Amino acid sequence: MKVFQFVPRFATIGIAAATPLFFALITEYLSKAAAACGIALISSLGNLGPAVSPSLNGLIQQWTGSTAYGIYLVMAMYVLAGLILLAAVHAARTTEPRVA
């Protein structure tokens, strides 16, 4: 049994665990009205991914001739989302919490 067989399973756990963090971040640092708009924005952008990703992946595969670069793009997007989340949490901790 190879170790690399478990990597997709752990990646799926990480992806599934990251989703509630975005919603918790929004409700923690925004007022109630703004949090509702933030949750709607996150949900809307999250629903765009499955609509855009196959076309983008097919375009990358057509340009490069390999499916690996599409996977690299997805990995880069997850890393970017994690960095944005870390920056947002750090910035939000330095300010006073808003009272609704």
Helices and strands as residue ranges (DSSP letters): G 3-5, H 7-29, H 32-64, H 68-93
